Amino acid sequence: ARDIGDELGVGGYLADLERTRVGQFVKEDAVRLKI
């Protein structure tokens, strides 16, 4: 977000981030834990 804001000459920030992939692991293959 900051890089885009810098390119446009305005401020920028990220309000939310969701990681959908880490290496070979994807969100769709995750297992929800019942704690």
Buried (B, 14 or more C-beta within 10 A) or exposed (E): EEEEEEEEEEEEEEEEEEEEEEEEEEEEEEEEEEE
